[in-house]
Amino acid sequence: MFAQVLLFFDISTGEIFIIMLVLFLVFGPQKMPEIARKIGKTINRMKQATSDLTREFNEGANEVTDTLDKEAKEIRNEVYDTKKEFDKENKKFENELSIKTDINKRGAKKRASNEERENTEVRDKEKQQDNDPSQNQ
């Protein structure tokens, strides 16, 4: 763990020995345990600060993700409701169109049968006239 922190500062093993030698010469052997404790506490504080920052970042990211998920769900619900309403209106329209088409077909059949009846009557009259010589003269 200590090596990871030192790698963060780009300090090699040889440099660590030189720093420890200078500390030993400057402060002496009596102060070295106290200095090591302070360095340990400082490293622990740095790790704690890093973990706090990471936790806060993750919490913020989770809040954003939750908000986006909530908005996406609302949009999906609105799209679903709109689709349902559209399908409902489309079905109504298809029913009305079907009814009008049926009415038009019936009307067309009725007109066709009336025309056929009229044509039959005209032909029957023409046949009668052709067969009745008294009317021809």
Secondary structure, 3 states (H helix, E strand, C coil): CHHHHHHHCCCCHHHHHHHHHHHHHHHCCCCHHHHHHHHHHHHHHHHHHHHHHHHHHHHHHHHHHHHHHHHHHHHHHHHHHHHHHHHHHHHHHHHHHHHHHHHHHHHHHHHHHHHHHHHHHHHHHHHHHHHCHHHHC
